[in-house]
Amino acid sequence: MECNTEHLILTHFSARIRDADEAVLEAKEVLGQAHGLASANDGDRVRIDDDGAVTMLKRTDNGWTQHNLSHH
């Protein structure tokens, strides 16, 4: 399978998927490691800078955690 993108954020999971990390691992198996892959939950935020850098902000019990999806 080919995916002409640098970043892929998976959302809206089926009830059969108990852990979103399963879906990310499956996507990595299909697409390879070249993509910035992540899963998003309700309330998570994605920031795309002018230079194309992608950062995901995930809400936790302790506030926000930042995940860099770019390979810049």
N, C-alpha and C positions, 0 to 999 in steps of 0.2 A: 504494500500500500504506500502511496506517496502523498505527502502533505506539504504543500508549498507555503510553508510558514515557519517563522523562527520560534514562535511562542504559542502554546496551546493551554488554555485553562478550562478544565472540565467542570461542568456544573450539572445540576438537576439529575441526580443519580437514581437509578432503579431501586426498588425496594429489595431486590436480590443482593445488592452490594451493601454489605454491613460496614465496610471501612473504605472511605474514598481512596486511600492509598492503594487498594487493590486495583482500582480503575487506572490510576497513574502508572502503576507497574505494568499493567496490561498494555497501555498506550506506549510505554517505553519499549516493550517487546516488539510491538508492531512498527513503530516509527523510528526506533533507535534512540540513541542518547543525544543526537544533534539538536534536538528541540528543547526549549525551555518549557517543561511540563509541570503543571500544578493542578490542584483541585481547589475549588472555591466553595465556601458555605455562605449562607445568608448573612449579609452584613460585611463580608470581606470586601476589600477595595483593591483596585488595580490602578497603578499610576504609570502612564506612558509619557516619558519625557520627550522634548523636542528632538533629541538625538536618537530616539527609538529605544532607549533603555526602558525595560519593563520591571517594575517593582510591585510585589503583591503585599498588601497589608492584611494580616489575619488578626481577628479579634481573639484575645485569650482572657482568662480570668484576671491576669495581671496587666491588662492593657493591650496595646498593639505590638505585634512582632512583624518585622520586615523581612521579606524574602526576595532576593534579587534573581530574576528569571533570565536576565540578559547575560550573554557571553562576551560583552564588550570589555 
